[in-house]
Amino acid sequence: MSTPNPGMDRDTFDQFLDQLERYVRERLIPAEKQVIEEDKVPDDILAEMKDMGLFGLTVPEDYGGAGLNITQYAKVVQTMAYAAPAYRSIFSINVGMFNSAIKNGGTEAQKAEWWPRIAGGEIACFGLTEPGSGSDSAAMQTMARPDPDGNGWILNGTKRYITNAPHADVALIMARTEKDALPKNAHVSAFIVPMDTPGVSTGSPDKKMGQSGSHISDVMLDDVHVPSEALLGGETGQGFRFAMMSLDNGRISVGAASAGYARRALDSATKYATERQAFGEPIANFQLIQQMLAESWTEIYAAEAMMADVTARVDRGEDTVKHAAAFKVFASEMCGRVVDRVVQIYGGAGYLAEYDAERFFRDARIYRIYEGTTQILQLQIAKRMLREHAAGV
Ligand SMILES: Cc1cc2nc3c(=O)[nH]c(=O)nc-3n(C[C@H](O)[C@H](O)[C@H](O)COP(=O)(O)OP(=O)(O)OC[C@H]3O[C@@H](n4cnc5c(N)ncnc54)[C@H](O)[C@@H]3O)c2cc1C
């Protein structure tokens, strides 16, 4: 158990959330077409999001952040995720991964340096995946060797599919400090690497199935020298642990995003069903359409209830590895089922790029894959269950 987190004062948070809901409906949704056509979040919206404090939601107030607890943070993500996913994606690594790693493992000096910077809108990325290692992240090949001059570390390797890498200011890079030593994950360390460090470069943004406006690319590290202060926590061998703790947080963010986006898709389908006529009446009158609407609503409600439970547990300081994994699996799979039904409710129009249903379907697909695939998380849940069973918990 860690210390309970009260977060932002309740009334202030409720007001913030109300304003955010209005901002999503009145500003972000109307700009979605532009995000898709230009494949980027417009600069003026990005500046507004920074001003609203979205890049430092969970950074403590003393360091320039909004000081939200996890319950509040998940609600913000869910609210933002009602609009196109690119809006969440641009700040999600700051909050879900980078800030969480600094919080769990950073030294006081690292917190003092990086929290105000990311809360102020510097964009972070998180480099775990590599060309040869994704789910099996401990198999990573990126190496960090002590600088022979005795002053810091030299990093070499390639990270793959790194969200926000093309416009990031800083990366948290996971690298091995021993090449072949076992267990592999005991020799992974995390390094804070400004993206303008000599030797750091990024590939062209990858073309993706969905989520226009959000970008991923390779990050290449070629004899990148970082000072000793760049080692997260100042201790080698802790990087894997910090990465896994950050992923718990990231999984809650993906679960919340799935719940928010599923509701958006369902609202769109409900409206369409009342407007579209077949056999002389709105298709919403047909009970088989109603079944799809009702199943979707029920499943979204279940995901929201899981979100309320897991985030309350985190804020009480409980161990939530199993719960965060279960929430992410359920919410992302649920979102996949909902967007599929939404395409069905739209009929032929559901298959056309002119309507929203098709992009909801493509955008949602990644939620079941990143920050732990459904399969890997199911293994993690079962591992915990079996361990608890053996321990008689
Ligand atoms: C849009 C996007 C953004 C991303 N952003 C980031 C980022 O910011 N930072 C980052 O580090 N990574 C990022 N990733 C990488 C992502 O986290 C990985 O793609 C994901 O973890 C899966 O790894 P993989 O692609 O290597 O798949 P693999 O590990 O090759 O898995 C392939 C399939 O095998 C299954 N599988 C693997 N092992 C097992 C097993 N033991 N039992 C059963 N099934 C198994 C998987 O579930 C999957 O279905 C991103 C990826 C995408 C597409």
Boltz pocket constraint, residues with backbone or C-beta under 6 A from the ligand:
constraints:
  - pocket:
      binder: B
      contacts: [[A, 125], [A, 126], [A, 127], [A, 128], [A, 129], [A, 130], [A, 133], [A, 134], [A, 135], [A, 136], [A, 160], [A, 161], [A, 162], [A, 163], [A, 164], [A, 208], [A, 216], [A, 366], [A, 369], [A, 370], [A, 371], [A, 372], [A, 373], [A, 374], [A, 375], [A, 376], [A, 379]]
      max_distance: 6.0
